């Protein structure tokens, strides 16, 4: 299904994505949003599918002295997963001690953000259908790390669902999950925000409000409290 003329805003994108996802009939899915922009989109998906909603925080692990140069990532979850490019780590001189220190730092940041969003313990993902949602994909780097980490949590299947993404990044992502649902691959792509009429920044207050509202349809046994 192709969305014509872009999207009005993230709510509109979420509703269109939800209608597409409904056609697949997934049983008891879990919806994970990449914050912050993915949360309004994922909220509409979770509401339509009557599925629990959580945020999936992915933190980059940078090279020594060049933190913007990623050598891996830490993916939030009931059992947080670390994805490290070992060859790249050796090339940039990242020792095991350095990597462990960065993991501890990023875990603390994930916990700070989870407390800020009042999201509670992460959802249990094992043997569940996990639907990962963002407001769009540009290069795919963050989503790629998220999918690699999620695969280690032993879900029944992983579905990547986004309103739009460049056509050339989708084949690689398709290898890392069971299905990719993408409503539109405009060309030229340029940037995600160019395909929304309203792409104002999603604030922490909106994330907190939507996550709290989604708790209304969540059953109490879905989170890791141990």
C-alpha positions in Angstrom: 0.0 0.0 0.0 1.4 3.4 -0.9 0.6 6.6 0.8 0.1 9.3 -1.8 1.4 12.9 -1.2 3.1 12.1 2.1 1.5 12.3 5.6 -0.3 15.0 7.4 1.6 14.3 10.7 2.7 11.3 12.7 -0.8 10.5 13.9 -2.0 10.3 10.3 1.1 8.1 9.5 0.3 5.8 12.4 -3.3 5.4 11.4 -2.4 4.5 7.9 0.3 2.0 9.1 -2.2 0.5 11.6 -4.7 -0.2 8.8 -2.0 -2.0 6.8 -0.9 -4.0 9.8 -4.5 -5.0 10.6 -4.6 -7.0 7.4 -1.9 -9.4 8.6 -3.9 -10.6 11.6 -1.0 -10.8 14.1 -2.0 -12.5 17.3 -1.0 -10.8 20.6 1.7 -8.5 19.2 3.9 -6.2 21.2 4.6 -2.7 19.7 7.9 -1.1 20.3 8.5 2.6 19.3 11.8 4.2 18.6 11.7 7.5 20.6 10.8 10.1 20.4 9.3 10.6 16.9 8.2 6.9 16.6 6.0 7.1 19.7 3.0 8.9 18.1 3.1 6.6 15.1 3.4 3.5 17.3 0.6 4.7 19.6 -1.9 4.6 16.8 -0.7 1.1 15.8 -0.9 -0.2 19.3 -4.4 1.3 19.8 -5.7 -0.3 16.7 -4.2 -3.7 17.4 -5.0 -3.4 21.1 -1.4 -4.2 21.8 1.0 -3.2 24.6 3.2 -0.3 23.7 6.8 0.4 24.9 9.7 2.4 23.9 12.8 0.7 22.4 15.9 2.8 23.3 19.0 2.2 21.2 22.2 3.8 22.4 25.3 4.1 20.2 28.6 2.9 21.5 31.2 5.2 20.0 34.9 4.8 19.3 37.5 6.0 21.8 38.0 9.8 21.4 35.4 9.8 18.5 32.0 9.0 20.1 30.1 9.9 17.0 31.8 7.0 15.2 29.8 4.0 16.2 31.4 0.6 16.8 28.2 -0.9 18.2 25.0 -0.3 20.1 23.1 -1.2 23.2 19.5 -2.2 22.7 17.0 -1.8 25.6 14.9 -4.7 26.8 14.1 -7.1 29.6 17.6 -8.4 28.9 19.5 -5.5 27.2 21.5 -6.6 24.2 24.9 -5.4 23.1 25.8 -5.4 19.4 29.5 -4.8 18.7 31.4 -4.8 15.4 34.4 -6.6 16.8 36.6 -5.9 13.7 35.8 -2.2 13.9 36.4 -2.2 17.6 39.9 -3.7 17.1 40.6 -1.2 14.3 39.9 1.8 16.5 41.6 0.4 19.6 38.5 -0.1 21.7 39.5 -2.4 24.6 37.2 -4.7 26.4 37.4 -2.5 29.5 36.5 0.6 27.3 33.5 -1.2 25.8 32.3 -2.4 29.2 32.6 1.2 30.5 30.6 2.5 27.6 28.0 -0.2 28.1 27.6 0.8 31.8 27.3 4.5 30.8 24.7 3.9 28.1 22.7 1.5 30.4 22.5 4.3 33.0 21.2 6.7 30.3 18.6 4.2 29.2 17.4 3.8 32.8 17.3 7.6 33.2 15.1 7.9 30.1 12.9 5.0 31.1 12.4 6.7 34.5 11.6 10.0 32.7 9.0 8.4 30.5 7.7 6.4 33.4 7.4 3.4 31.1 8.0 0.8 33.8 10.0 -2.4 33.3 10.5 -3.4 29.6 8.0 -5.7 28.0 8.8 -9.4 27.9 9.4 -10.2 24.2 10.3 -13.9 24.1 7.9 -15.9 21.9 5.9 -12.8 21.0 5.3 -11.0 17.7 7.3 -7.8 18.0 6.4 -4.8 15.8 9.1 -2.2 15.7 7.8 1.3 14.6 9.5 4.5 13.8 8.3 7.7 12.0 10.6 6.9 9.0 14.0 5.6 8.1 16.8 7.6 6.5 20.0 5.5 6.6 18.8 2.6 8.7 21.7 2.5 11.1 19.6 2.8 14.4 17.0 0.4 13.2 19.6 -2.1 12.1 21.1 -2.2 15.5 17.7 -2.5 17.1 16.8 -5.5 14.9 20.1 -7.2 15.7 19.6 -6.8 19.4 15.9 -7.8 19.3 16.8 -11.0 17.5 18.6 -12.2 20.6 15.5 -11.9 22.8 14.0 -14.9 21.0 10.7 -13.3 19.8 8.4 -15.4 17.7 8.8 -12.9 14.8 10.0 -9.4 14.3 8.1 -7.0 12.1 9.5 -3.7 11.1 6.7 -1.2 10.3 7.4 2.4 9.1 5.5 4.9 7.1 8.4 5.6 4.7 12.0 4.7 3.9 14.3 4.9 0.9 14.0 1.9 -1.4 17.7 1.2 -1.3 17.9 0.6 2.5 15.0 -1.9 2.7 16.7 -5.0 1.3 19.3 -5.0 4.0 16.7 -4.5 6.8 14.5 -7.3 5.3 17.4 -9.7 6.0 17.2 -8.9 9.7 13.5 -9.4 10.4 10.6 -11.5 9.3 8.7 -8.8 7.4 9.2 -5.1 6.5 6.0 -3.1 6.1 6.8 0.3 4.5 3.9 2.4 3.1 6.0 4.6 0.8 9.5 4.9 -0.7 9.5 8.3 -2.3 12.2 9.3 -4.7 14.2 11.5 -4.3 14.0 10.7 -0.6 16.3 13.4 0.9 14.9 13.4 4.5 12.1 11.9 6.5 10.6 15.2 7.5 10.2 16.3 3.9 7.4 13.8 3.5 5.3 15.1 6.5 3.3 18.3 6.3 3.7 18.7 10.1 6.9 17.3 11.4 7.3 19.3 14.5 9.5 17.7 17.2 8.0 15.2 19.5 8.5 16.3 23.1 9.1 14.2 26.2 5.7 15.4 27.5 3.9 13.8 24.5 5.9 10.6 24.9 4.9 10.4 28.6 1.3 11.1 27.9 1.0 8.5 25.1 2.7 5.8 27.0 0.5 6.4 30.0 -2.6 6.3 27.9 -1.5 3.0 26.2 -1.4 1.4 29.7 -5.2 1.5 29.7 -5.4 -1.6 27.4 -2.3 -3.4 28.7 -2.6 -6.6 30.8 -0.5 -6.6 34.0 1.6 -9.8 33.2 3.5 -8.5 30.2 6.5 -6.8 31.8 9.7 -8.1 33.4 9.5 -7.2 37.0 12.1 -9.6 38.3 
